[in-house]
Amino acid sequence: MTYKIAFGNISFKNNAQIQKPEKKDNPSPVVKNAQPLAKPPVSTLLAYVTYRADSKNAGEVGVKFFNTLSVEQMKKQYGELAQKTAAELAQRAGKPNQVLNWIEVLPQTQLKRLDEIYALADSLKQNGSKKLGIIGIGGSKHTIENLLSLTGNADKAVFLSAVDPDSIDDFVKKLGDPQKAAVLVASKSGTTLEPSVDFEAVRKALKDDFKNYVCITDKDESKSKLRQLANKNGYKCGIIHDECGGRFGAFDDHTLTALAYCGMSKDDMKKMLEASLKAQKQFLSDDITTNKALQRAVFNAHSVLNGKQNQYDYYFSDRFEGTALWNTQMKKESHKSLYKVSGDLTGPAFLHNSTEADLDEGNDSSFFTFNTIKNAGGEKYKAYNALINGSLKAYSELHPVSLVELKDLSPSSIGEFVELKHFEAMYTGMMLRALKSKDSHTEFKHPDVLPEVVQPHVGIYKKEVEKILKSTP
């Protein structure tokens, strides 16, 4: 789809180089003629505890903004671009060769396959196994880590992606009794170096008569060496579906099988997938006043265009440990060099390793997202809420800050949260590429396949590694 970018009073100079004013006290580079950052509201413990999302921001996940544009200002300044960006994504979803089947197609498919997924997970437990070993890398690993953390099941799995012998030995030891081990390996093609090396080493360690593996891979044996190996040796198999993309495959077989094994009930998985579908419909809307993913994307894009090149996601709970890994990959692979993904950190530890630099008065190039979990307040949450509100007030006095707040850690909230991150990543990249084009008032056309869903540069290191391996005796 081709469209013209015309909105607000933003102007660009010298091939999308942002025109910056002379520095003053507490400087903040801005786009010429752009609306200045709003004065941050005072954040108090009472305001946080009593916060309720308004009707336009209702749902399982709330979003708020500080020291930046309000939603009304977002609509005025970026509304037309937001509409066209959402329409662009919507018209591509479900079409072949777009790597967008994670939108509607995947969750709908998985809702029909729940019995199959749970049967696969149950088969891994037949030997009495208590802990799941997971071999994978990139999205095949981080999507599982994210959802196991959010559901409180992270301690029921052990992961392997490193190829050094010590890490492999440690992984095998953590599996416990070899006769009661269970191993899931995920690789679409079955040729990715790291999981291939790891799986071969683990198979040798557990001996030939061990068969309690599940191989999650391409359904077409001709396209997957892993499925060929599984069929030859009698290993169980699941599917990595076509055109979903690793980091966007949060609800593919590798993740759902791990969740089923580690304790998520079938009813809860159904609720999570249904919430995913519901959220996707909301996030495909072109109305920025109700679409939180569009709002988050505008927050990101506006911050970058105002000279804020360093982006941070901070998480106020250990339940987000897997999210930090997954979302870092989501942003870096989707957005390439559009800005710098400076850190996804789990707190409050980051307050004691990063805040000194974050709140230095010379730091005028950063913007932040705080990810939190809503609560009822009271003595139990007094320290938690004070940390969030104190940090929010301190950070928003110097930087643009967005607050993403899960209503709870229910399957519905988790489903919506995952989709918010999916769609935010898509819209942020699409908008920034349009806004950074040579002239924002000329026609801009997205490429045949959106860069946000592919990662061509990963192949660069792979080629060099392959050369070395082939030349090494």
HELIX and SHEET records of a PDB file:
HELIX    1   1 LEU A   45  VAL A   49  1                                   5    
HELIX    2   2 SER A   55  ASN A   57  5                                   3    
HELIX    3   3 VAL A   71  ARG A   92  1                                  22    
HELIX    4   4 VAL A  105  LYS A  112  1                                   8    
HELIX    5   5 LEU A  114  LEU A  124  1                                  11    
HELIX    6   6 GLY A  139  LEU A  150  1                                  12    
HELIX    7   7 ALA A  154  LYS A  156  5                                   3    
HELIX    8   8 PRO A  165  LYS A  174  1                                  10    
HELIX    9   9 PRO A  178  LYS A  180  5                                   3    
HELIX   10  10 LEU A  193  LEU A  206  1                                  14    
HELIX   11  11 GLU A  221  LYS A  223  5                                   3    
HELIX   12  12 LYS A  225  ASN A  233  1                                   9    
HELIX   13  13 GLY A  246  PHE A  248  5                                   3    
HELIX   14  14 ASP A  253  CYS A  262  1                                  10    
HELIX   15  15 LYS A  266  PHE A  283  1                                  18    
HELIX   16  16 LYS A  292  LEU A  305  1                                  14    
HELIX   17  17 ASP A  318  PHE A  320  5                                   3    
HELIX   18  18 GLU A  321  HIS A  335  1                                  15    
HELIX   19  19 ALA A  349  HIS A  352  5                                   4    
HELIX   20  20 THR A  355  ASP A  358  1                                   4    
HELIX   21  21 GLU A  379  TYR A  381  5                                   3    
HELIX   22  22 LYS A  382  SER A  396  1                                  15    
HELIX   23  23 PRO A  411  LEU A  435  1                                  25    
HELIX   24  24 PRO A  451  VAL A  453  5                                   3    
HELIX   25  25 VAL A  458  SER A  471  1                                  14    
SHEET    1   A 2 THR A   2  LYS A   4  0                                        
SHEET    2   A 2 GLU A 443  LYS A 445 -1                                        
SHEET    1   B 5 VAL A  61  PHE A  66  0                                        
SHEET    2   B 5 VAL A 401  LEU A 406 -1                                        
SHEET    3   B 5 SER A 366  ILE A 373  1                                        
SHEET    4   B 5 ASN A 310  TYR A 315  1                                        
SHEET    5   B 5 LYS A 340  THR A 346  1                                        
SHEET    1   C 5 ALA A 157  LEU A 160  0                                        
SHEET    2   C 5 LEU A 132  ILE A 135  1                                        
SHEET    3   C 5 ALA A 182  ALA A 186  1                                        
SHEET    4   C 5 TYR A 213  THR A 217  1                                        
SHEET    5   C 5 LYS A 236  ILE A 239  1                                        
END                                                                             
